[in-house]
Amino acid sequence: MSTKADQLHSWYTDWMPAIGVDAVKAVFKVKAAGGNRDIVVQPIIQTAKVRTNDPDAPSLLGATALTGAGEASPNTIDISNATAGKQFVRFGMAYKAASTGGEAMADVSLQVCLKVYGKLVATKTLQLVAPDTSNYYTPITDWLPSMMVSKAKAALVVTQATGNFKVSLAYQKAATSVESPGSWSALGSLYGSGEDNTSDQTLSYGNPSEAWVRLGIRYTMDGEGTNGQGVVTASVGVRI
């Protein structure tokens, strides 16, 4: 890569689910540094709340930067605050010349190792109709072992909504058999037309805990109106 004094960036990983991604350790190397000025490089992180084509601004990852040729492996960095309430994350390198007056050039590599405590489990698009102000539920995920699901997160997109139609994340448990489940429970706040991320929501189990759980959508007219509807896309992830 080559650059002048303005800071630029280049992405070294693809977008990946941010569910349960709490920490990262990076190794980066600068070889064949040259040009009129030293190059300065530093790892960066970028997140997306719902869609990768509408991401947040990139930010520097940690405080370690390299000027000129060299190698670095900073301590493990806690990124849980950055990934909270986000559905996707990716990593790259920021780079610029150390001073004005010419180009800086180098070969730069990046390796990242992540601590991941969750995964994306389902994405569905549904057209839902709420006949009245009662709460209605529909599943999004398959049945999952409850010991693998302590928290859940969803990116929600609601379009073509009419009236006071709103949705939230929800969950249903089964003690020993999925053919005999318990009632549904709401999880987190209601959302109307638009898009948002629920952030991590904690599930509650009995003692002894139920063996199975699945995630879904609660939909309602939220206090007024009848026969509201909307198209809901839900991307659901779970945290161990």
N, C-alpha and C positions, 0 to 999 in steps of 0.2 A: 504494500500500500504506500501511497505517497500523499502528502498534504502540505498545505501552508499553515499559517498560524491559527486559522479558524478550526474549532473542534468539530470533527466528523464522527460518524459511527458506522460500524459494519456488524451484521448479525451472523453469529457462528452456530446457533442452534435453530431448529424449527420451533414453531409454537407448540407448547405442550400443556396439558391440564395443570392448573395451579392448585388443585384440591390436595390438601395435606402436604404441600411443599413448604417445609419450614426452614431449611438450612441449605447452604451451598458452600462447597469448597472449590476454589478455582486455581488452576495452574496456567500461567501465561508466560510466553517466551518471545523475545525479540531478537531476531538474527539479521545479519547482513544490513545493519543500520548504516545509512549514508545520506548523501545529499548535502545541502548547504547548512543544515541545522540538525540537532538531535531531535528525534521523535519522542513524544510522550504518549504512553498508552495506559489504559486502565479499563478493567471489566465494567460492563453496564448490564442493567436489568430493565426489562419492559414488561408491563402487564396489560391485560385487557379485561374489562369488567364483564362483558357479555360476548362481544364479537372481536375477532382478530383484525378486522378491517376498520375498527374504531378503537385503537389502543390508547393507553395513557402515554404521557411523555416519557422517554427513557430517563433513567437516573443512574448515577455512579454506584458501583457495587463495592462497598468497603472504602478504605482510605489509602490502599496501596497502589501506587503508580510506578511505572518504570520509565526512566529517561535514558534513551540510547539502548544499546544491546544489553541483554540480561535475561534472567529468569526469576519468577516469583511464585510463591504459593502461600498466600495469606492464611491466617487462621480461619476455621469454619465461621461463616457469617450467618447470623439469624436473619432470615428474610420473611418471617411470618407476618410482620406488620405490612409488608409490601404485597403479599399474596392474599391477605385477608380480604374477603369481599371481591375477589377477582377470580375469573374462570380459566384464564390462560396466562402463560409466562414464557419468556424467551431470554437468551443471554447473548451478549456480543462484546465488542471492544470499542471504546472511544479512543480517538487518536488525534493528535495535532502536533505541529512543530513547536519546539521549546521556546522559540522567539520568532519575531518577524524577520523578513529579509531573505527568504528563500525556501525551498522545499526540503522536507525531511522524508526519508524513504526507509523502509524496513520490511522484512518478512515477519509476520506476527501470527502466533498460534494460541489457541485457547482450549483448555479442557475443563469441564465442569462435572462435579460429582454432587448429587442431590440426596438429601434425606427426605423421603416421600412416605407419608403416613395415610395416604388415601388414593382414590382413583375415580375416574369418570365411569359411571355404570349405565347410563341410559340417556338418550335424547329422543324426544317425540314431539310431533306437532298434532294438536287436536282442535277440533271445532266444538266448543262447549256451549250449552244453553242452560241458564239458571232460571227455572220457572218462577221462583219467588225468593224471599229473603232467607230461606233455610240454607244450611251448608250442605253441599253435594261434593262427592269425592270420586276420583277416577285414578287408577294406578298408572304409574310411569315405569317403574322398575319391576323386575321379577322378584320373587321372594329371596331374601338374603339371610345368611346366618347372623343373628343379632350380635354375636361376639365380635363381628367384623364391622359393625356400624355404631359408633358412639355419637357421631355428628353427621349432618347432611348439609349440602349447599346446592343451590340451583341458580342458574342463569335463566331468567324468565323474560320472554318477549310476548306482549299482548297486543294484538292488532285487531282492527275491525270491531272494537268493543262498542256496545250500545248500552245506554242507560247507566246504571251504577254497577255494572258488571266488574267484579274483582276476583283475584285469585291469590292463593298462597301455597306454600309447600305443606305437605301433610304426610302422615305415616300411619301404618296399620301393623299390629303385632299379632302373632299367633303363638300360643303357649307350646304346643307339641305338634300340631298338625295344621298345615296351611288350609286344609279343607274346613277348619273350624276357627276362623280368625276372630279377633276382638273387633271393637268398633274403631273407626278412624279417629285420629287426633290432629288438630291443626298444629302447624309448626311455623312460627314467625308471623310477620305482619302481612296484611293484605296489600296487593299491588293492583293498580288499574292500568289503563292504556299506556303503552310505552315499554321500556326495557329496564331491568335492574338485576342486581345480584343479591340474594338473600343473606350472604355471608354464612358462616358456620352456625348451624342450629343444633342444640343438644337434644338428643332423644332421651326419653324417660322410660325405664323398664321396672318391672316388679321385682320381688325377691321371694323365691328364685325368679330369675329373669326369663322372659319369653324366649323361645329358641329361634324364632323367625321374625323378620320385619320386611316391609316393602315401603317404598316412597311413592307418593302420588301428588295430585293437585286437589286442593279445596277450591270450589268456586261458588259464588253467591251473588245476590244483588245488594249485599252490604247495607241492609236496613231499609231500603225503599225500592219499589218498582217490581215489575214482573217480566218474565221472558226476555231477560237480557242475554246477550251472547258475545262471544269473542273467539278469535283464533289464538291459541296458546302454544308457544314452543317452549319446552322445558328441557334444559340440559342439567342432569342431576349427578352429583358426585357424593361420595361418602368418605368419612374419615374413620380410621380404626380407633 
